[in-house]
């Protein structure tokens, strides 16, 4: 069965759980028979956006590039999952218009909690002034106005957030509900063979 392509766009501050949820969602959708590509902000910067800095202009260019790749993938029946801070509303909205089938997931987590978590030690450095233009500390982050999903990652388990995202994708008609999941071709063949063996077909 051909699935239609769409983009799930994770936005939120550094360390808010975007990459974790993006990978969990990708694994679940692959299990359900979707073709999936994950575009992670850090990875994209190494490959697609090498040489770009962290000025507003460079950040916008980076997010537009990710959006364009998501647009191409979605147009060709692939589920594109982007996990990038994408701090500016305007460019996220541009991507929404370009892609069309666009689901925004806001990973919301208070800065205090992120500073506490600070797995990579980035917030500590940013607060000490060692990292300029750090989103949420010395650079702005514009919260989405109407995201399709808000995951409160300071108080939800990743599994709870994932369920919420999947439920929204089902409600919006992007993925079939679990109960209506199609049989895979191999399973269908098995059923057919069984019916043939029993003389029903």
N, C-alpha and C positions, 0 to 999 in steps of 0.2 A: 504494500500500500504506500502511495506517495504521500509524504507529509509536506505541509507547507512550511516555508522557512519563516523565521521571525527572529527578533533580537531581544535578549534580556540584558538590560544595562544596569549594572551595579554601580552605584555612586555612594560616596561617604568618605569620611576622613581616613587617613592612614592608620591601619591597624584595627579598623572597625569590622573586619570579617568578610570583606568583599571577595577576596581570593578563595578563602575557605568555602564560602557558600557557592561561589561560581563552580568550583571543582566538584562539590557534592551534587549540584544541580546537573552538571554535565554527565556525571556517572549515572545518575538516575534516568536522564533522558536517553542516554545511549542504551541503557537496559530496556527502555521502552521502544527501541527501534528507530530512534532519531539519529540523523547525522549531526554531529555537534563540533563546533570549534570554539575554543576559549581564547579570548584576547586579553591577556593580563597586562595591566599598565606597565609594570616593571619590565616584562619581557618585550613589549612593543617598543619601549624606549631603547632597548639594546639593539633591536633589529630594524624596525620600521622608522623610528624617529631619532636615530643616532645623530648627535650633534645639536639637538635642540636643548635649550636651557629651561629655566623655570620662570621666565617672564610671563606676563599674561598672554602676550602674543604667541610665544612658543607653546605654552600650555594649550591654547586654543587650537593651534596647528596640529598638535599631537592628538587632541580629542577628535578633531575633524578627520584626521587620517584613520583613526580607529573606527569612527562612524562610517567612513566610506567603505572600509573593508567589510564591516558588518552588513552594509547595504548590499554589496556584491554577493556575500555569502547567503543572506536571507533571500535575495532575489532568485538564487539557484537552489532553493529548497533545504538550505542548511540552517540549523539553529546556531546563531552567533551569540556567544555570551561574553560581554565585555565587563571587565572589572578594573575600573580606573577612577581615581579620585574625582576627576571631571568637576572642578569646583565652581564653574560658571554656568548659570542657568541658561543663558542665551545659546551657548554652543550645544548644550544637551537638547534644547528645543529644536535647534537646527537639525540635529541628527534624527530626532523624532520625525520631523517633517520629511527628511530625505528617505528614511527607512520605511516609514508607514507602519509596519507590524512591529511595534516597539513597546516593550514593557519595562518601565523604570522601577528598580528596586532600590530603596534608600536604606542603607545600613546606618542606622542612627545610634550614636553612642556618645555620651558626654565626654568632652576633652579630659576632664579630671580622671575618668575611668581609663581613657587611652594612655594618659601619662602614667597611671598606676601600672597598666599592663605592659606598655612600651617594650615589646619583645625585641625590636631591633635597636633600642636605645636612641631612636631618632628624636623623640620629644625632649629628652633630657638635653641633647645637643642644641635643639632649636630654642629651648628656653634659655640656654646659656648663650644664645646668640651665635652659635657656631654654624648653624644652617640658616642662611637667609631665605626669604620667600617660602617659608614652611606653612603649608595650608593648615589653618586652624589656630596657628600661633602668630606668625608675622604676616600671613597672607589670608585673604578672606575665603570662606567657603559659603556658597549660597545654597541654602537648603532647597530641595524641590518643592514646588507648590502643591502639585497633585500627583505624587508618584502612585503607580498602581499598587505597590506593596511597600510597607514600612516594616523593617525588621529592627526591633529594639535589641541590638546585639549585646547590650550590657546586662540584660536580664532574661533573654531567651536562649535556650540551648540551640545550637546550630540545627539540630533535627527539627525543632519546632519552627524555626525560621524557614527551613526547606519545605516543610509541609504547607506553610502559609503561601509560599511562592507557587508550589505545584497546584494548590487549590485555586489560586488566582488564574493560572494558565489554563486550568480546566474550565473555570467559569467564563473566561474570555474566548473559549473555543479554540485555543492554540494546540491543546493536547487533549486526547480523549480521556474521560474519567477512567480511573483504574478498573472499575467494574466492567467497563465496555471495551477493555483492551482487546485488540485484535489478536487472533492466533497468528503465530509466525507461520511462514510457508511450510516449514518442516513439520510443525504440529498439525497443520491442515492436511498435509500428505498422510500423516499417521492415521488421522481420523478417517480419511477417504479409504485408505488401504483396509482399515478395520471393517468399514462398511462393505467394501468389495468382498472381503473374505467371508463376511456373514451373508453375502448374497443380496444385500439391499440395493447396491448400485452396480 
